[in-house]
């Protein structure tokens, strides 16, 4: 069973990241206790509520393992590739798109979270990292992260664990889903 201690969660507020472009992607550690509401962490905001946040994208999780790959591929930006550079609320070691399935239910403190969907990287990543192809490269790599919906609101503290409590579709990890979607989207 998955049981990963959480020491920090991250939140952001909208600010200009490029001329005329506002985003809350530049998140910072959020002081505990962490209150998890239906639409995410209290204290976290989104600049574009049409495409970000809401009940189906309440919390963003990005695997810390991916940062090593990015540092190796983008040596000039290596210092940028540390959590929460991809705008995540949660960053852990030990969970990746290979081991997470849509529908997985986790406990975090008093909250219950369910994996709702994989992240679809957007142009904000291009602005965040100053690379025109960062969103595309993130998507093609499959190192996208995922979103949770909040099934039960609650409070979490440092040292509480992200603990898997239910898995409905063990045969469909996000990596397999991403691969299937990329194959379907390719011109034939």
Secondary structure by P-SEA (a helix, b strand, c coil): cbbbbbcbbbbbccccccccccccccccccccccccccccccccccccccccccccccbbbbbccaaaaaaaaccccccccccccccccccccccccccccccbbbbcccbbbcccccccccaaaaaaaccccaaaaaaaaccccbbbbbcccccccccccccccccccccccaaaaaaaaaaaaccc
